[in-house]
Amino acid sequence: MKKLISLLLCLLLAAMLAVPALADVIWEPWDDFYTQHRSECLHMDARFEAQTDVDVYKSPQKRTVVTTIPVGTEVYISWVWPSDVEWGYYEYVTDTDEGDGWLELSGLRRLYNADDFDREYAGEITEEAGFIPLEEYGSIYIWPYPGSGEWIDCIDSAAWDWAEDPSYYATWTDDAGHRWGHVGYYYGIQGWVCLTDPGADDLPRTAPRYADESGAPLPTPEAPPIPEELDEPGALAEPEIAEEPEIVNEPEAADEPTVPNDPVTEPEPTPLPTPIPERAVQPIVPLLVLLVALVVIVTAVILAVLIRKKRK
């Protein structure tokens, strides 16, 4: 009896220890090609921008186009299959369809992210802890990294009246003298806050937009040159037209038959794919949670039966 109870307690303890490990699970796609080449695929977790129209295929081996990404679209790549040409796994959603596929990374440009910022300024980020008074500023904006130009979350005192002041544990100062503090975790939110002006939501982009494969920043492509101004604003220069020689006694040309213009029907626009954020593509966590719950319930039932029999 004691051995059985000890065994059940060990199973219960093992189930409880499995719960913290759920946070370390890396999501993997339900994809036939990925399953076949799982050992060859590398986890990337990065965002890119399409530099041209990019076709998305069913797989690198099955060249069936499932959708096309327009130039300028931001896409999230979670897994990469390295070969002669690097292929990235991509999930897409359009107005009429959604699915996944593989695309060549050669048509994409990697976007600068928070990890790249941490590597670039690791020697300038200092350990410094403090609190940001939420009630004083009313709204505190969270940025993925300093100089990103786009905030990712907002802590509003009106909606968070029950919350405490967010705290930071590291600081960094940009070239303009703005101090930034990194919020490690605040009710599921993490990122950087401009300590100089926490309530500002229109801070410009000062960080690079693109990065290479190692995360080193790349220069932003220059805009096309602006044409020179004319003498009069809004006036267009008239092209010089050479005088045609006078033609004497030229016979009149016969009237050409007019050909009716066939109406041209414009093709219906194809719905554009919209990148979707990271999402769970494999229900690993629900299955593990269900397994843990099942072990706990079975253990509790067996212990209750054993205790009842022992009392009798």
C-alpha positions as CSV (number, residue, x, y, z in Angstrom):
1,M,0.0,0.0,0.0
2,K,2.8,2.5,0.9
3,K,4.7,1.7,-2.3
4,L,1.5,2.3,-4.4
5,I,0.9,5.6,-2.6
6,S,4.5,6.7,-3.1
7,L,4.3,5.8,-6.8
8,L,1.2,7.9,-7.2
9,L,2.7,10.8,-5.4
10,C,5.8,10.6,-7.7
11,L,3.5,10.7,-10.8
12,L,1.7,13.7,-9.4
13,L,5.0,15.5,-8.7
14,A,6.2,14.8,-12.2
15,A,3.0,16.2,-13.7
16,M,3.4,19.4,-11.6
17,L,7.0,19.8,-12.7
18,A,5.9,19.6,-16.4
19,V,3.8,22.7,-16.1
20,P,6.7,25.3,-16.0
21,A,8.3,23.6,-19.0
22,L,5.3,24.7,-21.1
23,A,6.8,28.2,-21.5
24,D,9.8,26.8,-23.3
25,V,7.8,25.1,-26.0
26,I,8.6,26.3,-29.5
27,W,5.7,26.2,-31.9
28,E,6.0,24.0,-34.9
29,P,3.8,24.0,-38.0
30,W,1.4,21.4,-39.2
31,D,3.0,21.0,-42.6
32,D,4.0,17.9,-44.5
33,F,7.2,19.3,-45.9
34,Y,8.3,20.6,-42.5
35,T,7.5,17.2,-40.9
36,Q,9.7,15.4,-43.5
37,H,12.6,17.9,-43.1
38,R,12.1,18.8,-39.4
39,S,15.8,18.0,-38.5
40,E,17.0,20.3,-41.3
41,C,14.8,23.3,-40.5
42,L,16.1,26.2,-38.4
43,H,14.0,28.3,-36.1
44,M,14.2,32.0,-37.1
45,D,11.4,34.1,-35.6
46,A,11.9,37.3,-37.7
47,R,10.0,39.8,-39.8
48,F,10.8,40.7,-43.4
49,E,9.6,43.1,-46.0
50,A,8.9,42.0,-49.6
51,Q,11.1,43.9,-52.0
52,T,9.1,42.6,-55.0
53,D,6.0,40.5,-55.6
54,V,6.9,37.2,-54.0
55,D,5.1,33.9,-54.8
56,V,4.2,31.5,-52.0
57,Y,4.4,27.8,-52.9
58,K,2.9,24.7,-51.4
59,S,6.4,23.5,-50.6
60,P,9.9,24.0,-52.0
61,Q,9.4,20.7,-53.9
62,K,5.9,21.3,-55.0
63,R,6.0,24.5,-57.0
64,T,2.3,25.1,-56.8
65,V,1.6,28.8,-56.2
66,V,-0.9,29.3,-53.3
67,T,-0.8,33.1,-53.1
68,T,1.4,36.1,-54.0
69,I,2.7,38.7,-51.6
70,P,2.7,42.2,-53.0
71,V,5.8,44.4,-52.8
72,G,6.1,46.3,-49.5
73,T,4.2,43.7,-47.4
74,E,5.6,42.7,-44.0
75,V,5.7,39.0,-43.4
76,Y,6.6,36.9,-40.4
77,I,8.9,33.9,-40.9
78,S,9.1,31.3,-38.1
79,W,11.1,28.5,-39.7
80,V,13.7,28.3,-42.5
81,W,14.8,25.4,-44.6
82,P,18.4,26.0,-45.8
83,S,19.4,24.7,-49.2
84,D,20.9,26.3,-52.4
85,V,18.1,28.8,-51.9
86,E,16.8,29.6,-48.4
87,W,13.1,28.9,-48.0
88,G,10.9,30.4,-45.2
89,Y,7.6,29.0,-43.8
90,Y,4.8,31.6,-44.0
91,E,1.2,31.8,-42.9
92,Y,-1.2,34.0,-44.9
93,V,-4.7,35.4,-44.7
94,T,-6.7,37.0,-47.5
95,D,-10.3,38.2,-47.8
96,T,-11.3,34.8,-49.3
97,D,-8.7,32.3,-48.2
98,E,-6.1,31.5,-45.6
99,G,-3.3,28.9,-45.4
100,D,0.4,28.5,-45.3
101,G,3.3,27.8,-47.6
102,W,6.9,28.4,-48.4
103,L,8.7,31.3,-50.1
104,E,12.2,32.2,-51.2
105,L,13.9,34.6,-48.8
106,S,15.9,36.1,-51.7
107,G,12.9,38.4,-52.4
108,L,12.6,39.6,-48.8
109,R,14.6,42.1,-46.7
110,R,15.0,41.4,-43.0
111,L,13.6,44.1,-40.6
112,Y,15.5,45.4,-37.6
113,N,14.1,44.2,-34.3
114,A,14.5,44.3,-30.5
115,D,17.1,41.5,-30.4
116,D,19.2,43.4,-33.0
117,F,19.0,46.6,-30.8
118,D,20.1,44.6,-27.7
119,R,23.2,43.3,-29.5
120,E,24.1,46.6,-31.1
121,Y,23.9,48.6,-27.8
122,A,24.8,45.9,-25.3
123,G,27.8,48.0,-24.0
124,E,25.6,51.1,-23.5
125,I,22.7,49.6,-21.7
126,T,23.1,50.0,-17.9
127,E,21.4,48.3,-15.0
128,E,19.2,50.8,-13.3
129,A,15.9,50.1,-11.6
130,G,13.0,52.4,-11.0
131,F,9.2,53.0,-11.3
132,I,7.2,55.0,-13.8
133,P,4.3,56.9,-12.1
134,L,1.2,55.9,-14.1
135,E,-1.1,58.4,-12.5
136,E,1.2,61.3,-13.3
137,Y,1.3,60.6,-17.0
138,G,-2.1,59.1,-17.6
139,S,-0.9,56.9,-20.5
140,I,2.5,55.2,-20.9
141,Y,3.5,53.9,-24.3
142,I,5.5,50.8,-24.8
143,W,7.9,50.5,-27.7
144,P,9.6,47.4,-29.1
145,Y,13.0,49.2,-28.9
146,P,14.1,52.8,-28.7
147,G,13.7,54.7,-32.0
148,S,11.4,52.1,-33.5
149,G,8.9,54.8,-34.5
150,E,5.9,52.5,-33.7
151,W,4.6,51.8,-30.2
152,I,3.2,48.3,-29.5
153,D,1.1,48.8,-26.4
154,C,-0.3,51.4,-24.1
155,I,-0.9,51.4,-20.3
156,D,-3.8,53.7,-19.7
157,S,-4.5,54.8,-16.2
158,A,-8.3,54.9,-16.9
159,A,-8.3,51.3,-17.9
160,W,-5.7,50.1,-15.5
161,D,-6.9,51.9,-12.4
162,W,-6.3,48.8,-10.3
163,A,-2.7,48.3,-11.6
164,E,0.5,49.4,-9.9
165,D,3.2,51.6,-11.5
166,P,5.3,49.7,-14.1
167,S,8.9,49.2,-13.2
168,Y,12.1,49.1,-15.3
169,Y,15.4,47.5,-14.6
170,A,17.7,48.8,-17.4
171,T,18.2,52.2,-19.1
172,W,19.7,53.6,-22.3
173,T,20.2,57.1,-23.6
174,D,19.9,58.0,-27.3
175,D,21.8,60.6,-29.2
176,A,19.1,63.2,-28.6
177,G,19.4,62.8,-24.8
178,H,16.2,60.8,-24.3
179,R,16.4,58.3,-21.5
180,W,14.7,54.9,-22.1
181,G,13.8,52.3,-19.6
182,H,13.2,48.6,-20.3
183,V,10.0,47.1,-18.7
184,G,10.8,43.4,-18.4
185,Y,7.2,42.2,-17.6
186,Y,4.0,44.1,-16.8
187,Y,0.8,42.0,-16.9
188,G,2.0,40.3,-20.1
189,I,3.5,43.6,-21.6
190,Q,7.3,44.1,-22.1
191,G,9.3,46.6,-24.1
192,W,10.9,50.0,-23.8
193,V,9.5,53.3,-22.3
194,C,10.8,56.7,-23.1
195,L,11.4,57.9,-19.5
196,T,11.9,61.5,-20.8
197,D,8.3,61.6,-22.1
198,P,6.4,58.3,-21.3
199,G,3.1,59.8,-22.6
200,A,4.4,60.6,-26.1
201,D,3.0,58.5,-28.8
202,D,4.5,60.1,-31.9
203,L,8.3,59.6,-31.3
204,P,10.0,59.4,-34.7
205,R,12.0,56.5,-36.1
206,T,15.7,57.0,-35.4
207,A,16.7,53.3,-35.5
208,P,17.6,51.6,-38.8
209,R,14.7,49.8,-40.6
210,Y,16.6,46.9,-42.1
211,A,19.3,44.5,-40.8
212,D,21.4,41.7,-42.3
213,E,21.3,38.0,-41.4
214,S,23.5,38.6,-38.3
215,G,21.3,41.5,-37.1
216,A,23.8,44.3,-38.0
217,P,21.9,47.4,-39.2
218,L,21.7,48.2,-42.9
219,P,21.3,51.7,-44.4
220,T,17.8,52.6,-45.5
221,P,17.6,53.0,-49.3
222,E,17.6,56.6,-50.4
223,A,14.5,58.2,-51.9
224,P,14.5,59.0,-55.6
225,P,15.9,62.5,-56.4
226,I,13.4,65.3,-56.6
227,P,13.3,67.0,-60.1
228,E,14.7,70.5,-60.3
229,E,12.2,73.4,-59.8
230,L,11.0,75.3,-62.9
231,D,11.1,79.1,-63.3
232,E,7.4,79.4,-62.6
233,P,5.9,77.1,-59.9
234,G,3.7,74.5,-61.4
235,A,4.7,75.4,-65.0
236,L,5.8,72.7,-67.4
237,A,8.5,73.3,-70.0
238,E,7.1,73.1,-73.5
239,P,9.1,70.8,-75.8
240,E,10.6,72.4,-78.8
241,I,8.9,71.3,-82.0
242,A,10.9,71.4,-85.3
243,E,9.2,73.0,-88.2
244,E,8.1,70.6,-90.8
245,P,9.0,71.3,-94.4
246,E,6.1,72.4,-96.6
247,I,4.8,69.7,-99.0
248,V,3.6,71.0,-102.4
249,N,0.9,69.2,-104.5
250,E,0.8,66.2,-102.1
251,P,-2.2,64.0,-103.0
252,E,-4.8,63.7,-100.3
253,A,-4.7,60.4,-98.5
254,A,-7.7,58.2,-98.7
255,D,-9.8,58.1,-95.6
256,E,-8.9,55.0,-93.6
257,P,-11.8,52.9,-92.4
258,T,-12.6,53.4,-88.8
259,V,-12.3,50.3,-86.6
260,P,-14.7,50.2,-83.7
261,N,-12.9,50.0,-80.4
262,D,-13.7,46.8,-78.5
263,P,-14.6,47.4,-74.9
264,V,-11.8,46.3,-72.6
265,T,-12.9,44.6,-69.5
266,E,-10.6,45.1,-66.6
267,P,-9.8,42.0,-64.5
268,E,-11.2,41.9,-61.0
269,P,-8.5,42.8,-58.5
270,T,-7.0,39.9,-56.6
271,P,-7.3,40.1,-52.9
272,L,-4.0,41.0,-51.3
273,P,-2.6,38.8,-48.6
274,T,-2.2,40.3,-45.2
275,P,0.6,39.1,-42.9
276,I,-0.7,37.7,-39.7
277,P,1.1,37.8,-36.4
278,E,2.6,34.8,-34.7
279,R,-0.1,32.3,-33.9
280,A,-0.2,28.8,-32.5
281,V,0.0,26.3,-35.4
282,Q,0.3,23.2,-33.2
283,P,-1.8,22.7,-30.1
284,I,1.1,21.4,-27.9
285,V,0.2,23.4,-24.8
286,P,-3.5,22.3,-24.6
287,L,-2.5,18.7,-25.0
288,L,0.1,18.9,-22.2
289,V,-2.3,20.8,-19.9
290,L,-4.9,18.1,-20.6
291,L,-2.4,15.4,-19.8
292,V,-1.4,17.0,-16.5
293,A,-5.0,17.5,-15.5
294,L,-5.8,13.9,-16.3
295,V,-2.9,12.6,-14.2
296,V,-3.9,14.8,-11.3
297,I,-7.6,13.6,-11.5
298,V,-6.6,9.9,-11.7
299,T,-4.2,10.3,-8.8
300,A,-6.8,12.0,-6.6
301,V,-9.4,9.3,-7.4
302,I,-7.1,6.4,-6.6
303,L,-5.9,8.1,-3.4
304,A,-9.5,8.6,-2.3
305,V,-10.4,5.0,-3.0
306,L,-7.4,3.7,-1.1
307,I,-8.1,5.9,1.9
308,R,-11.8,4.7,2.0
309,K,-10.7,1.1,1.9
310,K,-8.1,1.7,4.6
311,R,-10.8,3.2,6.9
312,K,-13.1,0.1,6.4
